[in-house]
Amino acid sequence: MIHSSAGEAGLRARLHVLCVALAGALASLPGTTHGAPQTFDTALPVAKGEFVIRGQLVAVRASDDPSPADRKLEVVGGGVVAGYGATSKLALFGALPTLRKTLDVAAGGQRITRRTTGIGDARVFARYTAFQRDGRGRSLRIAPILGLELPTGDDHDRDGLGRLPASLQLGSGSWDPFAGVVATYQTLAYQVDAQIGYQANTKGDDVELGDELRLDVSLQYRLWPRALVSGVPGFLYGVVEANLRHRDEDEIRGDEDPDSGGTTLFLSPGLQYVTRRWVLEAVVQLPIVQDLGGSALEDDYTVRAGFRVNF
Amino acid sequence: MNGIPRRARAAFCALLGLAAITVTAANAVNEAEPAARYALRVDGLACPFCVYGLEKKLRSLPGVERVETNLEDGVVLVVLREGAALEEAAARQAVRDAGFSLDGFERVASGRGP
């Protein structure tokens, strides 16, 4: 049964990591105004008084289940992120993801599918450019980030079989602060971004999800045009990103859950086409290292595709 | 010319004269008060998506007719309407508001276009 399967706790851990990663990616505005990472934020500016909108679709599949339950998980998400330049250095962001989670398991000689769809947990955060050094055709910036994940997603959802397990709920039911620092070095030929972030998850109903540490690095290299021409040509970037996630074990009614938490390293190649007004981008996140607690499902892949528009 | 009626010839000559007067007057105005152009060297400008916010800020300044960016050089050409002028302080603030740094401000030779 789903609630009692050996890997449920691990699945919950895996799902939460995926959803946090999804929400984080949706919440971050890589580039709110630039060529920038696709899985995390950038330190580049949003002009004072201006808006930037980003949309992203994310599809996650995990199916490598060693247990008899033969679980298969799919999470498809979409969301819109809005960024506003409060000042030339302070940018405010808000993100609201929409999620569709599907879990397929073997139980009693047949397969059972449980599914839920709706909005997930929203994220709001502020980014302040604390250090900026500009040169001709290049810029180095460092910006701390402070934010909060809000319990806007339903954490009491039900289907015909009863209340959905915590792993399938759309929200965590908790108020989770997060903080980080992102550094960006951008030139006309390439851009490097690096971010460190920490999210302190607080207690929901019965479960306190483990805190999460993430380290991200991104390189974007201009593939076209090879030689710059006058004016403002569109740029095609080749993108390679690496995302390291570590999450502590969950606590269920005060007890640590050994089938939760763990470390995952993704390597993520992608492409990005950048113009004055809009950006089109896509990246595939491939798990290189997965050291998860207990019997958690391992990722197969994550695909992200999106756009950004300057207003 | 003998086949063309005298009235038609007179009308043609009048139109020609009017056109000449118009061109001369327009040139006189240009020489008296040409549209000012400023070259702004902007540091930190390194990708196309960055340019939009900067150009929008500069276009919102009074008297600005158009803005043209050369990303490779980091130079933004600001063309003003006739009779308008651009203060360096205003340009610097607009560039700063867009999140970049103004490294050079220069009025360039006048002309109708870049």
HADDOCK unambig.tbl for C-alpha pairs under 7 A between the chains (distance, minus, plus):
assign (segid A and resid 33 and name CA) (segid B and resid 49 and name CA) 5.55 0.50 0.50
assign (segid A and resid 33 and name CA) (segid B and resid 50 and name CA) 5.63 0.50 0.50
assign (segid A and resid 34 and name CA) (segid B and resid 47 and name CA) 6.42 0.50 0.50
assign (segid A and resid 34 and name CA) (segid B and resid 49 and name CA) 4.76 0.50 0.50
assign (segid A and resid 34 and name CA) (segid B and resid 50 and name CA) 5.56 0.50 0.50
assign (segid A and resid 35 and name CA) (segid B and resid 47 and name CA) 6.71 0.50 0.50
assign (segid A and resid 35 and name CA) (segid B and resid 49 and name CA) 6.91 0.50 0.50
assign (segid A and resid 45 and name CA) (segid B and resid 99 and name CA) 5.55 0.50 0.50
assign (segid A and resid 47 and name CA) (segid B and resid 53 and name CA) 5.63 0.50 0.50
assign (segid A and resid 47 and name CA) (segid B and resid 97 and name CA) 5.91 0.50 0.50
assign (segid A and resid 47 and name CA) (segid B and resid 98 and name CA) 4.04 0.50 0.50
assign (segid A and resid 47 and name CA) (segid B and resid 99 and name CA) 5.82 0.50 0.50
assign (segid A and resid 48 and name CA) (segid B and resid 97 and name CA) 5.16 0.50 0.50
assign (segid A and resid 48 and name CA) (segid B and resid 98 and name CA) 5.92 0.50 0.50
assign (segid A and resid 87 and name CA) (segid B and resid 97 and name CA) 6.92 0.50 0.50
assign (segid A and resid 88 and name CA) (segid B and resid 96 and name CA) 6.63 0.50 0.50
assign (segid A and resid 88 and name CA) (segid B and resid 97 and name CA) 4.79 0.50 0.50
assign (segid A and resid 88 and name CA) (segid B and resid 98 and name CA) 6.03 0.50 0.50
assign (segid A and resid 88 and name CA) (segid B and resid 99 and name CA) 4.98 0.50 0.50
assign (segid A and resid 89 and name CA) (segid B and resid 99 and name CA) 6.87 0.50 0.50
assign (segid A and resid 134 and name CA) (segid B and resid 43 and name CA) 5.24 0.50 0.50
assign (segid A and resid 134 and name CA) (segid B and resid 44 and name CA) 4.38 0.50 0.50
assign (segid A and resid 134 and name CA) (segid B and resid 101 and name CA) 6.66 0.50 0.50
assign (segid A and resid 135 and name CA) (segid B and resid 43 and name CA) 4.72 0.50 0.50
assign (segid A and resid 135 and name CA) (segid B and resid 44 and name CA) 5.36 0.50 0.50
assign (segid A and resid 136 and name CA) (segid B and resid 43 and name CA) 4.69 0.50 0.50
assign (segid A and resid 136 and name CA) (segid B and resid 44 and name CA) 6.07 0.50 0.50
assign (segid A and resid 136 and name CA) (segid B and resid 74 and name CA) 6.11 0.50 0.50
assign (segid A and resid 137 and name CA) (segid B and resid 43 and name CA) 6.42 0.50 0.50
assign (segid A and resid 137 and name CA) (segid B and resid 44 and name CA) 5.64 0.50 0.50
assign (segid A and resid 137 and name CA) (segid B and resid 45 and name CA) 5.25 0.50 0.50
assign (segid A and resid 137 and name CA) (segid B and resid 46 and name CA) 4.65 0.50 0.50
assign (segid A and resid 137 and name CA) (segid B and resid 74 and name CA) 6.14 0.50 0.50
assign (segid A and resid 138 and name CA) (segid B and resid 44 and name CA) 4.91 0.50 0.50
assign (segid A and resid 138 and name CA) (segid B and resid 45 and name CA) 6.40 0.50 0.50
assign (segid A and resid 138 and name CA) (segid B and resid 46 and name CA) 5.54 0.50 0.50
assign (segid A and resid 139 and name CA) (segid B and resid 44 and name CA) 4.60 0.50 0.50
assign (segid A and resid 186 and name CA) (segid B and resid 46 and name CA) 6.50 0.50 0.50
assign (segid A and resid 187 and name CA) (segid B and resid 46 and name CA) 5.34 0.50 0.50
assign (segid A and resid 188 and name CA) (segid B and resid 46 and name CA) 4.72 0.50 0.50
assign (segid A and resid 188 and name CA) (segid B and resid 47 and name CA) 6.15 0.50 0.50
assign (segid A and resid 228 and name CA) (segid B and resid 72 and name CA) 6.42 0.50 0.50
assign (segid A and resid 230 and name CA) (segid B and resid 70 and name CA) 5.59 0.50 0.50
assign (segid A and resid 230 and name CA) (segid B and resid 72 and name CA) 6.80 0.50 0.50
assign (segid A and resid 231 and name CA) (segid B and resid 69 and name CA) 5.69 0.50 0.50
assign (segid A and resid 231 and name CA) (segid B and resid 70 and name CA) 4.32 0.50 0.50
assign (segid A and resid 231 and name CA) (segid B and resid 71 and name CA) 6.01 0.50 0.50
assign (segid A and resid 232 and name CA) (segid B and resid 48 and name CA) 5.94 0.50 0.50
assign (segid A and resid 232 and name CA) (segid B and resid 69 and name CA) 6.62 0.50 0.50
assign (segid A and resid 232 and name CA) (segid B and resid 70 and name CA) 6.16 0.50 0.50
assign (segid A and resid 232 and name CA) (segid B and resid 71 and name CA) 5.61 0.50 0.50
assign (segid A and resid 233 and name CA) (segid B and resid 48 and name CA) 6.92 0.50 0.50
assign (segid A and resid 234 and name CA) (segid B and resid 48 and name CA) 6.41 0.50 0.50
assign (segid A and resid 274 and name CA) (segid B and resid 48 and name CA) 6.43 0.50 0.50
assign (segid A and resid 274 and name CA) (segid B and resid 49 and name CA) 6.33 0.50 0.50
assign (segid A and resid 275 and name CA) (segid B and resid 48 and name CA) 5.19 0.50 0.50
assign (segid A and resid 275 and name CA) (segid B and resid 49 and name CA) 5.53 0.50 0.50
assign (segid A and resid 276 and name CA) (segid B and resid 48 and name CA) 4.71 0.50 0.50
assign (segid A and resid 276 and name CA) (segid B and resid 49 and name CA) 4.26 0.50 0.50
assign (segid A and resid 276 and name CA) (segid B and resid 50 and name CA) 6.98 0.50 0.50
assign (segid A and resid 276 and name CA) (segid B and resid 51 and name CA) 6.02 0.50 0.50
assign (segid A and resid 276 and name CA) (segid B and resid 52 and name CA) 5.30 0.50 0.50
assign (segid A and resid 277 and name CA) (segid B and resid 49 and name CA) 6.18 0.50 0.50
assign (segid A and resid 277 and name CA) (segid B and resid 52 and name CA) 6.34 0.50 0.50
assign (segid A and resid 278 and name CA) (segid B and resid 49 and name CA) 6.98 0.50 0.50
